[in-house]
Structures are given as C-alpha cells and as structure tokens.
Amino acid sequence: MTSAARPAPVPGPDQALRPAPPAVGARLARVLAAARRHRADLLVGLAYAGFAGWLTHRLWPAPGTRMLALNPADQTLYEWFLALDARALRGDVSLVTDRLNAPDGVNLLANTSVMALGVLFAPVTLVFGAPVTFALLVAGNLAGTAVAWYLLFSRVLGARRLAAALGAVLCGFGPGMVSQSNGHLHMTAQWLVPMIVWLVVRLLRAADPAGRPDGPDRRRMASSAVGLAAVVSVQVFVGEEVLFLTALTLAVMAVGYGLADRELARRALPGFAGGLLCAAGLALLVLAYPLWVQFAGPQGVADGMFPAAYFSADLTGWVRLSALTVFGSPESVRLTTGPAEFTTFLGWPLLLVAAGCAVWSGRRALVRAIVAAALVMAALALGPEVVAGGERTGVPGPYALLDGLPVVDGALPTRFALAVLPLVGAVLTLAVHRALREPGPARRLVPLAVGAALLSVFPTPLPTVDRPPLPEFVTGGHWRQCVRPGGVLVPVPTATPRDPGPMRWATAAGVEFGMPEGFFIGPYGRGGSATMGTWQRPTSALLADVARRGVPPAVGDGQRRQAARDVAAWRASCVALTDDAPHATALRRTLEALFGPGTRVADAWTWRFSPA
C-alpha cells in the first residue's frame, strides 16, 4: 500500500484537548479588538437607552396599569393597531381590516397603523400584550433615533465621538421628539431616516467621477439605489409623514449643496439623478399596490383631514421653551395645538448657539446647505398664515404655496419643524468636531456652549396616569360566550374618536372580534373626504346620549325596529354592557326596552343575536 492510500489517523482523546488552531485564535483576537474599538460607541448607545428609559420610567414596571396622561386616546388607538399587526404571525395579513368600523372596515394605510413596527414586535405583543410593546416603542424610538444619528455623524461625517454624541442627543431627544412621544409612534420612529441619508450620500459619492479614471462607481451606485428603495419601502409602513419630511428636506439640501458646490453638481448630477430615479422605480414596484389601496382602495382617502391653518407653528414658539422641559413654562401650551405638538420650542439659548456654530463653520458647502434646509423647513412650519403670540398677522407663510396639494396636505405644517432638529444637530456636531481639532480657546468653549445649550432643553419624564381597569368580561375571556372569534361585538356605549376606550377590549382580546364605529380615519366626509371616525347609527347615538346624561328615553316600536336594523347593519352577534359603563343602570333599562331581558355574563349584561 502506498503512502497516498493510507487511511487518515484517528485523533486520540489527547488531541481533542489541544488548543484551537491559530486561525481561530486570530479571529477571536480580531473580535475582541473590534469590541475594544467600539467600546465608546456601545457606551453612547447604552447612555441613550438609559436616558430613554428614564424619560418613560413612569410607564414601568407595569405598562398594563399606566398610560400617557397627555394623550391617552392616541395611545389606545396605537395599542389596538399593535395588537392587530401582531396577528400577521398567525397569517392574518391585510391592508384593510373589518375588526373596526364593522362591517365597512378601516383602511390601515390611510391611518398611521405603524404596520412594520407592529409586525417586528409581534412576538412581544403576543406574549406580553400591546401595552408593553407600546411602552418599549416609546422609549426605543427615542434611543434608536439618537443612536442612528450618532452613527451617521461619526461614520459618514467623520465627526469625533463627543461631537457626534452631542449632536445626536438633540436629534433623538429634542423638544419635538419628546413631545411627539405622547402617543405618536409614527412620528418618533425616525431611526431609518439616517440610513436614508447615508444611502443618498453614498449614491452621490459613487456618482462623482472625480479621482476615478474609470468614471463613476456604477456598482456602488446600483447597490445604493437598491438599498435606498428597500429602506424607503419599509419606512412607508412605519410612517409616511416622516418619509415625506425627509424627502423634502433632502431635496432642499441637494439644491443648496449644488449651488454652493457647482463643480460637484456638474460632475455628479447625471449619475446621481439616474440613481435616484432607479431607486424610485424599484420602490414603486413594491409600493404600487399598497399606495393604490391607500388612496383609491376600500375605505381609502386621498386628502388630509387636518386644517393647515390650525396646525401651524407659532412664530414665537421657536424662542420659547417647551412645557415638557425642565426650564419650560406651562404658558407655552397656549402657543401650540396640544402637548404632542411642541415641535418648535428650541428657545433662545439653543438658537443663538446654533446660529453661532453655523456662522463659525459657514464657509463649508455642507453647512450652508444644512442652514438653507433648516430655514426652509422652519418657515414651512409656520403654515399658510404667520401666527405670532397666538395672533394671526395676515402675513402669508411659505406653506401657502403647498396648501391643498395632494399628499402634502396630509402632513401637518407644525411637524415640518421636526426636520429642523437633525439639521441643527448636524451643525452642532460639525462645530464641536472642528473645535476639538483646533488649538486655542475654541477647543473648550464650543463644546461647553453646545452642552449648555442642550441642557436648556433638557426634557422631563413623560407624565402618566392610572389606566382604567378592564372588565372581567374581557380579561377572563367571557366574551367568547357572547361572540365567536371573528364576529362583531357592540360595546355600550360604542367607541368614538373622543372616547375610544372600548377599543381596549379588543386589544386585550388580541383583536379576536370586530367592533362597529370607533377611532380611525375614513372617507365619511363630503364627497368621500377624510374624517375622524364615522357617523353614529341612531341606536348608538341614543345609547351615547343615555351614557352622557343618565336619563333613559321613552322607547317605542320605532326605536325597537331601528335598533334591530342597526344590529343587522353591524352584523353584530352580541351587545355588551359592563358594570363600569357610565350610568350603567340607565343604559341597562334602555337596552332591555330595546332588546328585552339580557343575560348576565361575569360583570356584564349581554344580548345575543344571529348575524345575517
């Protein structure tokens, strides 16, 4: 037998205990070295996470018993969306659902249903419940947005970690972000925005042929376009309003940058524009059907329902401090439409420091483009007519040029100010980075000034209140004696935009049953225009009046026939009145007059029907 034919030796027990080959040790050494290099980044991320946890700590340790004090209605709506989105893991995936506003249903894309977030966190929702997922997202959106901007500033801009960390604090925890955390998950989920910016910058750099003998880097351009299309497609299912504001801001910046560096624009514009068109085309392939459903599909709406003149930023709000900051005043509330819309309120200290940093760094084309974009977005936030100190001035605002345009009217003017936060954060980052590189007093003065300015808008924890307890009829699963999964249950009184509380029943039950009416955006205005909720049927309006006044009405044959028609129109299997309903005794008498004696189930009275 030749040596080539000899069998390989079998390793003995002592060989199995020998040290790992050098290659494995080298890989482990590289991993440990990378961990040491990124230790500072990890610490920054942990600091952001800790700060977000502190801001939301009043929701913990039991989110099921606490809720946001300043916007409980929107929290109820988003928890219902999260519970519905979690059903995707069970194969229940649809862009239009019949589990609300039965039987017509609700168009999820016409509403801010945060479908991508709901599916991503579906395991958490199914195991721990929608209130836990909501609390995680409130904190996670703040910390995730700050981390994403920190990575962009440090990696793409090449800023030093301290500079990037200071700038990203404003991006993730600025007054507008903290304010929107009161119930607006679709507005605070901005952690994909820095990735969009990075892909656009990557595409621009690849399209610039300078220094390349073979011209633009077409492979990098293609990968950037594909990546941009993918991220934009996901962002549509997170929050379209944020995507719109990002696209508009980048468009203004592109024009400003092109005017500041015309040579770069001449070299890179053809390839850059081609890459953007390619990304738009790829995204449209994915989004064509969802967008059709949103605007022209069942229960779709093509217009915005919020008046631009009302949801406009007050000019003086820019120099005031939010009531949700340590140094803010409660009087600032009168300068905004509500506690979730403190989107300006940067205050004099931060504005002056930001302006000084911009002037100090203003010779760079990038800084000039950032300042131009910030001024444009700040001006658009003022709405169609400038308001100062709560008084209308009669001076038209730049937004008047956009007012009434399709798609644009779905974005509230005051939220254009949210785009100013990362722009100001970028200016602060660039200024601190430059100061840290230069000798002299600026090395200390600039970081100290920026730090002090950021402290002036230091936020306070989000206020919370006790969550109203759910009836045992729901928590104990007794609703199944009244309606089968997939059927329609009518709570008394029904859920409305003003009081969506009964929607919490469906949320706790995993949206196993549907409800009539409710809190949503639908096409129930004149000519199919957008409205909040739908009109009440005569029976639900009658019961709502009893719940409000506590006076049972005189019920005759006409009311009974109408109640039968309404139950049939809802395709309801069950009407349920729980003991905690307002004026429950008066409501029970009214329901017995309409439907006859009820059946007691746990802490509820029920009336069962056979839907057609």
HELIX and SHEET records of a PDB file:
HELIX    1   1 SER A    3  ALA A    5  5                                   3    
HELIX    2   2 PRO A   13  ALA A   16  1                                   4    
HELIX    3   3 PRO A   22  ARG A   37  1                                  16    
HELIX    4   4 ARG A   39  LEU A   55  1                                  17    
HELIX    5   5 HIS A   57  LEU A   59  5                                   3    
HELIX    6   6 PRO A   63  THR A   65  5                                   3    
HELIX    7   7 PRO A   72  ASP A   85  1                                  14    
HELIX    8   8 ALA A   86  ARG A   90  5                                   5    
HELIX    9   9 MET A  115  LEU A  120  1                                   6    
HELIX   10  10 ALA A  122  PHE A  128  1                                   7    
HELIX   11  11 ALA A  130  LEU A  151  1                                  22    
HELIX   12  12 LEU A  152  VAL A  156  3                                   5    
HELIX   13  13 ARG A  161  PHE A  173  1                                  13    
HELIX   14  14 PRO A  175  GLN A  180  1                                   6    
HELIX   15  15 LEU A  185  THR A  188  1                                   4    
HELIX   16  16 VAL A  193  ALA A  207  1                                  15    
HELIX   17  17 ARG A  218  VAL A  236  1                                  19    
HELIX   18  18 GLU A  240  ALA A  260  1                                  21    
HELIX   19  19 ARG A  262  ALA A  296  1                                  35    
HELIX   20  20 LEU A  315  VAL A  319  5                                   5    
HELIX   21  21 PRO A  330  LEU A  335  5                                   6    
HELIX   22  22 GLY A  347  TRP A  360  1                                  14    
HELIX   23  23 ALA A  365  LEU A  380  1                                  16    
HELIX   24  24 PRO A  398  LEU A  401  5                                   4    
HELIX   25  25 VAL A  408  GLY A  410  5                                   3    
HELIX   26  26 PRO A  413  ALA A  419  5                                   7    
HELIX   27  27 VAL A  420  ARG A  437  1                                  18    
HELIX   28  28 ALA A  442  LEU A  455  1                                  14    
HELIX   29  29 GLU A  472  THR A  475  1                                   4    
HELIX   30  30 HIS A  478  GLN A  481  5                                   4    
HELIX   31  31 MET A  503  ALA A  508  1                                   6    
HELIX   32  32 ARG A  526  GLY A  528  5                                   3    
HELIX   33  33 PRO A  538  ARG A  549  1                                  12    
HELIX   34  34 ASP A  557  TRP A  570  1                                  14    
HELIX   35  35 ALA A  584  PHE A  595  1                                  12    
SHEET    1   A 2 ARG A  66  LEU A  68  0                                        
SHEET    2   A 2 THR A 464  ASP A 466 -1                                        
SHEET    1   B 2 VAL A  96  THR A  97  0                                        
SHEET    2   B 2 VAL A 106  ASN A 107 -1                                        
SHEET    1   C 2 GLU A 385  ALA A 388  0                                        
SHEET    2   C 2 GLU A 391  PRO A 396 -1                                        
SHEET    1   D 4 LEU A 489  PRO A 491  0                                        
SHEET    2   D 4 CYS A 574  THR A 578  1                                        
SHEET    3   D 4 ALA A 604  ARG A 608 -1                                        
SHEET    4   D 4 THR A 599  VAL A 601 -1                                        
SHEET    1   E 2 ILE A 521  GLY A 522  0                                        
SHEET    2   E 2 THR A 531  MET A 532 -1                                        
END                                                                             
